[in-house]
Structure formats: structure tokens, C-alpha cells
Amino acid sequence: MWSGETGMSFDIEELARLLSLLQPAPPGWVEAAQDLPRLRAGIDRLVAMAEEDAEIRARVVADLERALAEAGIDPTPRALAEARRRLET
């Protein structure tokens, strides 16, 4: 039996049994989770370039979808939203 900070205790076998009852994550969720680090790194690079150079920033803001594609990032709605959010700050 394990007791965490919350004071709740459980048996590891019971936890394993409960976890086995869960449905597997949908394939889209798994793919998104796998792509997230690459997506964040690509957006980090693009935002850093935009912060360093006003001309690059103007081009990125004017056509974000194209800028993402040229940076090797699939311009999905999620990628566009994340890049917009990062560029606003």
C-alpha cells in the first residue's frame, strides 16, 4: 500500500486493475502528443527570429500560415493558434 501527500492510500495492484479498464487514448491524441515537442521547438525558433528582426516579424505576421510552412511546421489550426499567441506576447 502507498500513501501520498494527500493521505489517500491505494494498492498498486488495484491501481493497475483500474488503469487496465481505461480505453486506449485515441490515435489523434497520441500523434498530437508526439508532435508537440517538435511543434513547440519550431514555433520557438520562428518567434525568436521574429523578435530579433522587425522585417521578419512583419512577414511572419502578414502570412503566418506561409511562415509556418516554410519553417517546416504543418500550419494546422492548433499550430496557427499557438504561434499567434506566442507572437502577441
Backbone as CSV, one residue per row, in Angstrom:
resi,resn,N_x,N_y,N_z,CA_x,CA_y,CA_z,C_x,C_y,C_z
1,MET,0.830,-1.178,0.000,0.000,0.000,0.000,0.876,1.244,0.000
2,TRP,0.448,2.259,-0.729,1.201,3.511,-0.837,0.334,4.631,-0.321
3,SER,0.935,5.571,0.377,0.197,6.734,0.864,0.902,7.972,0.364
4,GLY,0.217,8.788,-0.404,0.797,10.009,-0.946,0.577,11.183,-0.017
5,GLU,0.936,12.371,-0.494,0.784,13.587,0.294,-0.657,13.853,0.681
6,THR,-1.585,13.365,-0.097,-2.998,13.624,0.180,-3.532,12.759,1.311
7,GLY,-2.748,11.777,1.723,-3.216,10.879,2.761,-4.017,9.719,2.204
8,MET,-4.306,9.754,0.907,-5.034,8.650,0.291,-4.078,7.485,0.120
9,SER,-4.577,6.304,0.314,-3.724,5.139,0.115,-4.414,4.193,-0.857
10,PHE,-3.615,3.457,-1.590,-4.169,2.502,-2.533,-3.165,1.385,-2.741
11,ASP,-3.646,0.335,-3.243,-2.838,-0.835,-3.540,-2.410,-0.749,-4.999
12,ILE,-1.161,-0.998,-5.284,-0.639,-0.879,-6.643,-1.355,-1.832,-7.605
13,GLU,-1.718,-2.996,-7.129,-2.452,-3.941,-7.979,-3.841,-3.391,-8.323
14,GLU,-4.479,-2.757,-7.340,-5.797,-2.168,-7.599,-5.674,-1.031,-8.607
15,LEU,-4.624,-0.221,-8.463,-4.394,0.857,-9.418,-4.173,0.290,-10.821
16,ALA,-3.376,-0.749,-10.931,-3.134,-1.385,-12.228,-4.434,-1.927,-12.816
17,ARG,-5.266,-2.524,-11.982,-6.545,-3.057,-12.454,-7.429,-1.917,-12.977
18,LEU,-7.492,-0.837,-12.231,-8.312,0.297,-12.649,-7.796,0.912,-13.952
19,LEU,-6.484,1.042,-14.071,-5.906,1.583,-15.301,-6.199,0.682,-16.501
20,SER,-6.217,-0.614,-16.271,-6.478,-1.544,-17.378,-7.911,-1.418,-17.896
21,LEU,-8.797,-0.855,-17.091,-10.183,-0.676,-17.525,-10.364,0.512,-18.469
22,LEU,-9.385,1.402,-18.478,-9.475,2.585,-19.335,-9.317,2.210,-20.803
23,GLN,-10.035,2.930,-21.638,-9.880,2.759,-23.077,-8.547,3.368,-23.500
24,PRO,-7.909,2.849,-24.552,-6.672,3.468,-25.043,-6.966,4.887,-25.544
25,ALA,-5.953,5.714,-25.478,-6.095,7.078,-25.996,-6.357,7.008,-27.502
26,PRO,-7.205,7.905,-28.010,-7.442,7.922,-29.459,-6.140,8.191,-30.214
27,PRO,-5.979,7.589,-31.386,-4.737,7.775,-32.154,-4.380,9.243,-32.383
28,GLY,-5.371,10.081,-32.607,-5.102,11.503,-32.814,-4.464,12.156,-31.607
29,TRP,-4.880,11.742,-30.425,-4.282,12.280,-29.190,-2.829,11.862,-29.083
30,VAL,-2.570,10.595,-29.406,-1.205,10.078,-29.321,-0.305,10.821,-30.310
31,GLU,-0.780,10.991,-31.541,0.004,11.706,-32.554,0.263,13.147,-32.139
32,ALA,-0.755,13.803,-31.599,-0.595,15.193,-31.165,0.435,15.291,-30.044
33,ALA,0.390,14.365,-29.120,1.350,14.370,-28.009,2.769,14.128,-28.519
34,GLN,2.918,13.287,-29.513,4.234,13.015,-30.073,4.768,14.198,-30.869
35,ASP,3.881,14.929,-31.528,4.288,16.067,-32.359,4.512,17.346,-31.557
36,LEU,3.971,17.418,-30.367,4.016,18.654,-29.597,5.427,19.188,-29.348
37,PRO,6.398,18.382,-28.944,7.744,18.931,-28.738,8.353,19.525,-30.012
38,ARG,8.156,18.867,-31.146,8.678,19.378,-32.414,7.968,20.679,-32.800
39,LEU,6.666,20.703,-32.596,5.884,21.902,-32.898,6.349,23.081,-32.047
40,ARG,6.496,22.857,-30.749,6.933,23.935,-29.860,8.326,24.433,-30.221
41,ALA,9.233,23.513,-30.542,10.596,23.913,-30.906,10.586,24.748,-32.183
42,GLY,9.794,24.345,-33.164,9.722,25.101,-34.410,9.134,26.484,-34.201
43,ILE,8.091,26.566,-33.403,7.487,27.868,-33.117,8.452,28.721,-32.298
44,ASP,9.174,28.098,-31.366,10.188,28.841,-30.594,11.197,29.502,-31.519
45,ARG,11.686,28.748,-32.509,12.661,29.291,-33.457,12.066,30.438,-34.263
46,LEU,10.854,30.243,-34.758,10.196,31.263,-35.571,9.950,32.541,-34.760
47,VAL,9.481,32.404,-33.530,9.230,33.563,-32.675,10.538,34.267,-32.335
48,ALA,11.590,33.507,-32.071,12.892,34.114,-31.769,13.389,34.941,-32.947
49,MET,13.244,34.410,-34.150,13.661,35.163,-35.337,12.824,36.429,-35.485
50,ALA,11.522,36.322,-35.233,10.629,37.482,-35.356,10.950,38.540,-34.306
51,GLU,11.403,38.109,-33.129,11.756,39.063,-32.078,13.059,39.792,-32.386
52,GLU,13.932,39.141,-33.136,15.243,39.722,-33.434,15.229,40.652,-34.643
53,ASP,14.260,40.488,-35.521,14.279,41.230,-36.777,12.870,41.713,-37.114
54,ALA,12.685,43.024,-37.156,11.363,43.618,-37.410,10.833,43.244,-38.788
55,GLU,11.712,43.144,-39.773,11.278,42.787,-41.124,10.742,41.352,-41.159
56,ILE,11.457,40.450,-40.499,10.986,39.053,-40.425,9.653,38.998,-39.685
57,ARG,9.555,39.747,-38.594,8.302,39.768,-37.831,7.139,40.229,-38.703
58,ALA,7.348,41.274,-39.478,6.287,41.786,-40.342,5.849,40.729,-41.347
59,ARG,6.823,39.990,-41.920,6.481,38.939,-42.891,5.733,37.786,-42.217
60,VAL,6.195,37.416,-41.029,5.557,36.315,-40.297,4.123,36.681,-39.941
61,VAL,3.937,37.878,-39.407,2.596,38.318,-39.009,1.688,38.462,-40.235
62,ALA,2.221,38.955,-41.347,1.422,39.161,-42.561,0.912,37.846,-43.148
63,ASP,1.716,36.786,-43.072,1.306,35.493,-43.636,1.844,34.385,-42.739
64,LEU,1.196,34.207,-41.602,1.648,33.236,-40.608,1.601,31.809,-41.140
65,GLU,0.577,31.489,-41.889,0.455,30.140,-42.430,1.659,29.801,-43.315
66,ARG,2.025,30.721,-44.176,3.182,30.509,-45.055,4.481,30.433,-44.248
67,ALA,4.621,31.305,-43.241,5.831,31.301,-42.408,5.992,29.965,-41.690
68,LEU,4.890,29.428,-41.183,4.971,28.121,-40.519,5.378,27.039,-41.513
69,ALA,4.741,27.040,-42.676,5.063,26.032,-43.691,6.534,26.111,-44.100
70,GLU,7.037,27.337,-44.278,8.445,27.500,-44.661,9.389,27.060,-43.542
71,ALA,8.912,27.111,-42.298,9.718,26.667,-41.162,9.593,25.161,-40.933
72,GLY,8.847,24.479,-41.815,8.700,23.032,-41.704,7.629,22.606,-40.718
73,ILE,6.719,23.525,-40.399,5.641,23.244,-39.451,4.330,23.193,-40.220
74,ASP,3.599,22.111,-40.059,2.292,21.995,-40.699,1.376,23.063,-40.104
75,PRO,0.867,23.981,-40.927,0.059,25.083,-40.401,-1.364,24.656,-40.030
76,THR,-1.453,23.766,-39.061,-2.753,23.311,-38.568,-3.391,24.428,-37.744
77,PRO,-4.685,24.347,-37.506,-5.315,25.366,-36.654,-4.642,25.500,-35.293
78,ARG,-4.228,24.377,-34.717,-3.553,24.421,-33.413,-2.207,25.142,-33.519
79,ALA,-1.432,24.832,-34.553,-0.122,25.473,-34.733,-0.294,26.969,-34.973
80,LEU,-1.277,27.339,-35.786,-1.525,28.750,-36.044,-1.931,29.483,-34.769
81,ALA,-2.808,28.869,-33.987,-3.258,29.498,-32.740,-2.091,29.683,-31.762
82,GLU,-1.258,28.655,-31.647,-0.113,28.732,-30.730,0.879,29.799,-31.188
83,ALA,1.148,29.835,-32.476,2.084,30.834,-32.997,1.531,32.245,-32.807
84,ARG,0.248,32.443,-33.061,-0.359,33.764,-32.839,-0.245,34.181,-31.378
85,ARG,-0.550,33.254,-30.493,-0.465,33.552,-29.066,0.936,33.952,-28.668
86,ARG,1.912,33.205,-29.174,3.324,33.494,-28.834,3.796,34.813,-29.428
87,LEU,3.303,35.140,-30.620,3.721,36.381,-31.262,3.085,37.620,-30.615
88,GLU,1.960,37.440,-29.970,1.271,38.553,-29.303,2.019,39.022,-28.051
89,THR,2.746,38.134,-27.424,3.422,38.488,-26.170,4.787,39.083,-26.427
